[in-house]
């Protein structure tokens, strides 16, 4: 056993990155197991696996952790930028109250525990920093200890105890919110995060059902049907006049495709391809003749493209008014099948008012779609490429913002790298939504940054602090660890009950995002996002996260003062 430990220590010493990815492998595998309704998840699993691996001795640079965390939190902000800024206002009051309640209950819990168990000010502050996973408390509490007028040796001893308390309680401080947000909260709400995330997404889209990956509608609105003409002498224009939006796309005569125009006259037994709204196509087809199945030689490919509405005269007009400003020949054979604003699909109704930056999805032949797009805006060509210039600038600016410090009296307040990257991601996501031709990042790319960024961050944290945490627990006993469990769970539980029964949260996904943010619990939020499968929890998380970052930082001097 000693030989194996020695070999692993040498291996991880030569290449500590192996330990990181091994922790991800083991942790994500453990996280998949389900015990009834309980599931640990990949993030908590990676943290536990990293703590286990750290016992053989791993030295990994903190720069890796900082980069992974910055990528994670920036991508989260980028995904939800448009929705976040749209949600600011009086409706944000609930999220602000959530963060305030957690900070107050956290302070009271730490002070009560410290007095009941006669903890010194250093251990109390460390308990707050680790149990609430707010590393900034170490700095603010350490500064406050220096101003107590105590002998230098005693101050250094207390500051050392801050680190001890933090090391012992931080691991469960990261895991506890995951367990509560992912397992306890859905039990309390009696609904799953995923179901409510889909419900909220549909409400934000005005009731429009957004198809998931691999989903197709059983009754498509737009269809193509082939009919055999029963009555000779009809023109294409006459057939298309029978129902709104129905067009004749192809005519097969004597087994050969024929060039057509509005005044083209149909013969009996001609085979005609009609395209349009299902009900209108069926009504037109019944008048035209017998419907046919697959017809050899008759096929048509339709192109689906997103187009940014950039014509200034469209702004403020309805969709119907915009369509009527185009000639009938220009819009012939082109269908508006979706309408997007701020990243959300809205009902494509004729009375929808157009705003700058709106995106419409057009369907038609390639020639028809290109013709209309040239008159109304610019086609967004799908791309799997990420604009690295745009997003590297976003991350860099976020980290720069995080370096800024504002002093509240003698207390230094800062957003830190996490808060700065989140704010930058929100701003860059909002800007890209307004200017969709710039700053492309495919959804799969941002999802990868979120997943590997968060899991990698907590794994590095476990590798760095796991050995010290276990040694400290062995040295000081289990009591301090259990007190950390109380500090982690009690304020979160009280805040959860406050949110459910006082603030009346009724959507599990939104509630879970707000609860995770009120504790600045990034690992918990990552698991909430995984369960939700969309960005619905992000906006409440971003609001509570920003407020909690400030309030929890302020706890350091308060714990020192009252414990």
N, C-alpha and C positions, 0 to 999 in steps of 0.2 A: 504493500500500500504506500509506504514511504517512497519507494522507487517510482511508482506511478505519479505521485504528487510532485516529486522532484522533476520528472520528465515533463509534466504539464507546465510546471513553473518555468522551466527553460524554454519550452515551446512558446508560451505566452510572452516571455521576456523578449524573445527574438522577433515575435510578430504578434503584438497584443490585439491586432484587428481580428485574429482568429477567434479570440475569446469573445469579442463583440458579436460576431456573426453566429458563433456557436450558441451564445445566450439567446439570440433571436430564434434560432432553429428550435431549441429545447423549449423556450418560453411560449412561442406561438403554437407549438405542438401541445403543450400542457393546457394552454388556453382554450383549445378546442373541446376538451372534455366537458360534458354536461352532467351535473348531478341534480336530477329533478329540474327545477327552474333555475338553479344556480349554475353560472358559468364564469370562470375566472377571466377569460379574455386574453388576447395576445399581449397587451401592454403589461398587465399585472404579472402574467406568466413570465415575460421577458425580465422583469425586475427581479422576481424570485430566482429565476435561473441564473441571472448575473450575480446575485448575492452568493449563491452556491458555488459558482465558478471562482468567485473572488477569493475564496478560502485557500486556494493554492498559491495565491499571490499574483496579482495582475497590476501592472502600472500602465495606465492608458492616459493619453494627453487630454486635458480638458478642452482643448481647441476643437476636438472632434465633437464633443457634447454640445458645445456652443453653436457650431455650424448646423448640426442636425436639428437642434431646437429652433434656430432662426428659420430654417427652411420649413419646418412644420408649422410654426405660428404664422409665418408670412403667407403660406399657401392657404391656411384657414381664413385669414383676413381677405385674401384675394377672391376666394370663392364666394364670400358673402358681402363684399363691399357695397354693391348697389342696394341690396335689401337692408343693410345696416343703416345707411344714411336715410333711406326712405322711412325707417322705423323710428328715427329719433323724434323726440317731442314728449308730450304729456304721457303717451302710451309707454314710455320708458320708465315711468315712476315705479312700477312694480319691481323691475330689475334692480333699480337703485336701492329700494327698501330691502330687497333680499340681501344685497351685499352689506348693508348697514346692520341688519339683524345678525348676520353671521359674525361680523367683526365684534359686535357687542357681546354676543353669547360666547364667542371665543375668548374674549378678554375676561369675562366673569368666570368662565370655566377654569382657565389657567390660574387666576388669582385664588379661586376657591380651593383648587387642588394643591396649590403651593402652600397655602396656610394650613390645610388639614394635615398635610404630610410633612410640614416643616422644611420645605425646600428653600435653599438660599436663592438669592435674586438671579444668580448665574444659571442654575439649573432650571429655574422657572422660565427665564427667557429662552433657554435652549429648548424647553418643552414646547413653548409657543412656536418657535421657529420650525422645529421638526414636525410637531403634531399638526400644525396648520400649513406645512410645506411652504413657508414664506422665508426664503433665505435672507432677505433684506433685514429681517428682525435681528439677525446676528450682528449686523453692522450698527443699527440704531440702538440696540440694547448695549452693545459694547461701548459706544460713545457715552451713553447715559451713565454706565457704571464708572467711567472715568471722572464724572462730575459729582460723585457722592462724597468726595473729601476723605476717602479711605486711604490707608497706606498703599503704596504701589504694589507690594507683594500680594496684598489681599485683593486688590483690583485685578491683578493678573490671574489669581486663582479663580475668581468669579468669572472672568472672561474665558478661562479654560473650561469651566463648568458649562458655559453656554455651548461650547463645541461638543461636550460630552452629551448633554441633553439632546442636542440636535442630531447627533449621530445615532443615538439609541432609538429615537422616535420617528425619524424621517421615512424609513422604509414603509412602516404601516401607515404613516401619514399620506403616502402616495397610493397605497392599496385600498385603504378604507373608503375614500370617496368613490372608487370604482365599484366596490361591492354595494354601496348604498345607492348610487345613481343607476346602476345596471340591474340590480336584483331587488332591492327593497322598494325603490320608488315605483316601478311598474306594479309591484304587488299592492302598494297603497292605492295607486290610481285605478287598479283593476283593468288596465289596458297596456298594451306593449308600446315600446318606443317606436317601433317600425310602423305599426298601424296608425298611430297618431301623427307620425311624420308624413305619411302619405296623405292623411286627411288634411293636415295644414297646408301641404303643397297644393292640393286640389283647391282649397279655399283661396290661397294666394293667386291661383290661376283662374279665379272666377268660375270654378266648377268644371274647368276643362280637364279631362283626364289625360295626363301625360304618359305615353306608353313607356314602359320600362325596357331594359335591354332584352332583345329577343321577342318582345311582344308585338303582335299585329292585331288589328281590330278584325273581328269576325264579319262586321258589316261596314266596309269602307264607304265613306261618303262619296268619293269620286270613283266611278267605275267605267270600264269600257265593255260594250256589248256589240255583237255582230248580228245583223239582221239581213234577211233576203227581201228585197223590194218586191211588193205585190202589185203596185200600180205604177205604170210608166208615165213619164211626163213631168214628174216632180223635179224641181230644181233644188240644189243644195241649200240655197237661201230660204226656200219655203220650208224645208225639213227643219232647219235650225230655228225658224221662227215659231215652231210649235211649242217650245218650252225654253225657258230662260237658261242660258249657259250651256246648252247641248250643242256640240259641234260635230260635224262629219269630218273625221280625220283621214279616212281611207275609203276608196271604192275599188272593188275587185270586179272586173268585167271579163267574162270568158277566161277566167283563171289568171288574168294579168292585172297588175296595179295600174290605175289610170290617173293621170294628172287631173286635178279638180280645181274649180273656182266657184265663187258664189252662184254664178249663172249656169253651172254645169247641170245638164239634164240627165236624170236617172232613167234607166231602162228596167223593165221587169226582169227579175232574177239577178239583178246586180246585188252584190254583197257589200254591205255598208258597215263601217266601224263607227259607232257613236261613242263619244266620251263626254262625261258631265256628271252632275249630281245624280245619285242613284234613282231617286223617285222621278226626276225629269227624264232620264234616259229610258226608264221603263215605260213612261207615258208616251214618249215619242216613238219608241220601238213598237208599241201596240198598234199605232196608226200606220207605221211603215210596212210591217210585214212579219214574217215568222223569224223568231230568234234561232240562231245557229250556235253550235258549239265551236270548238277550235276549227279554224279554216286555214288549210295550208296556203302559204303565200301571203297571209295577212297577219302582220305583226307590227307593233309600234312600241318604241321605248319612250317613256316620259322622264323628264329631268326634274329633280327637286332641288331648288337652290334658295338659300337665304339671301335677301337683298336689303341693304341698308337704305332706308328712305332719306335721301339727302337733298331732295328738291325743296328749297325754302318755301315755295308757295303751297306745299302740302301741310305745313305745320298749322295746327288749329282747325283743320278741315276734317270732315268725317271720311271714313274709308270709301263710302259711296260717292262723295263729292270728288275725291281724288280719282276714283276709277272713271267717273264721267268726264273728267278733264282730258282723258285719253280718248282717242278716236276708237270707234268700234272695231276698225280693222287692226289697230295696234294691240288691243286687249283680247282679240279673238283667239280662243284656244288656250288661254292662260288662266289658272285658277289660284285664288288665294286660299291656302290650306292651313296657315298658322300665322299668329301675330305675337311677336315677342317684344317685351319692354322690361328693362332692368333685369334681363336674364330669366324672366318668367313668361310662360305661355298664357296669353289672354284669349278670350273668345273673339274670333275673327268676324265680328258682326258689322253690318253696313254702317251702323251709327257710331262705331268706335272712333273717337277723336285721335288724330295722329299727332304725335309729339316728335321733336327732333331726336334722332338716334334710334327710332323704332325700327324693328327688323320684321319684314314679312317673308313668309315662305311661299314661293311660287312653284306651281306644278304645271308642266306642259312639255311640248317637244322642245328640243334644244334650241331650235331656231326661234320659236315663239317666246321662250323665256328670255333669251338673249335680247330680243327686240324690246320687250317690256322693260327689262332691267336697265337698258341703256337710256330709257326715258325717265325713270323714277329714282335711280340711285346707283349703287355699286354692289356687284355680286361678291358675297363672302365665299371665297373658294375654300372648301374644307382642307385643312392641313394638319399633319401630325407633328409639325415642327413647333418648337417653343421659341419665342422671341427672347433669347438669352440676354441681349443688351437691355431690354426693358425690365426684365425681372431681376437681373443682377443689380441694376441700379436701384430697384425697389428694396431689395434686401440690404444693400449698402446704406441707403438713406435711413432705413429702419434702425439699423444698428447705430448709426450716427445720432439719431433722435434719442435712442436709449442711453447715450452717454450724458445727456443733459441732466443737470441737477438743480432743483429749486429748493431753497432752504425755508422751512417753516419754523421760524425761531432758530433753534439749534439743531432741528431735525432735518437731515437731508432727504428729499423726496426725489425719486427718479422713476421713469417708466421701466428702465432696465432694457436689456436686449429683447426680452419677450414682449414687453409692452410696446417698444419702438417698432419691432418687426410686425406686430399685429396692426398697429396704426398705419404703417406704411402699406401693408397688404390691403387693408380696407380702402385706402386712398387710391392705390394703383388698380385695384379691382373695380372701383367706381369709375375711374377714368377710362379704363379699357372698355367698360360697358358703354360709355358715352362715345367712345371712338373705337369701334370694334375692328377697324382695319389695322390697329396697332396692338402690340403686346399680346399676341396669341399665346395661349397655353391650353392645350387639350385637357379635357376633364380627367382623362386617365393619367396625365402627367402630374396634375395637381394632387390627385388622389394618392399617387405614389409618394410624393413629397410628404403628405400628411402621415401616411402609414409608416414609412421607413424613418421619417424624421422623429416622430414621437417614440416609436418602439426603440429606435437606436439611442435616443436621448436617455430614456429610463434605464436601458441596459448599461450604458456607460456610467450612469449614476450608481447603479448597483455594483458594478465592477470596482468603482473608486471607493465607495463607502461601506460596502458589505462586510469586508473583513474587520474594519474598525468597529462597526455596529455590533457584530457578534462578540468581539472581544470585550467591548464596553459592557454589554449585557452580562457576560460571564463574570466581569469584575464587580459590577454594581448591583447585580441581581436583577430579577425580573420586574421588580416594582416599578421602576422608572419606565420600562417599556409599556406596562399595563396602564400607567398614568397617561402615557402618550396615546394609547388606544382611546381612552376617555376623552382626551382633548380633541382627537380627530373626529370621533363619532357623535359626541353629544351636541356640539354647536351645529353640525350638519343636520342632525335629526331634528333639532328645534327649528332650524331654518326651513327644513322640508315641511314640517307640520304648519309653520307660519304661512308658507307659500300655498299650501293646500287649503287650509281652513280659514285663513284671514285674507290673503291676496286672491284666493279662488282660482288658482291655475287649474285649467281643465284639459290641457293638452300635455301628455306625458313627454313628448319629444321637446317641446318648448320649455317645459318645467325642468327637465333634466339638464338642458343647456344652461339655463339660468342658475341652477343649483351648483353645477360644476364651476361656473364662472365666479360665483359668489365666494368660492374658496380658492380661486386661481388654480384649480385642480386640472392641469393640462392632461395628465394621463387619463383621468376620468372622462374628460371631454372627448379625447380620442376614441374611447370605447363607445361613448354616446353616439358619436358620428358614425361609427361602424354599424351600430344597431339601427340607426335611423336610415342609413342608405342615401341620404340627401343632406342638403345644407340647412335644413329648417332649424336645428338647435344652435346654429352659429351666431345669429344676431343676438338672442338673449345672452349667450355666453360672452360675446364681445363687450356688451354693455356692463354686465356684472363684473367681468374680469378687470375692466379698466378702473371701476370704482374700488373693487376689492384690493387691487394692487396698492392703492394709496392707503386705504384704511388699515389693511393688515400690516403695512410697513410701520404705521404709527403705533402699533401695539408694543413695539420694543420698549420705548421709554415708559409707557403706561404700566407694563408688567413690572419693570424695575421699580417704579414709584409705588405701586400698590401691593406687591407681593412681600 
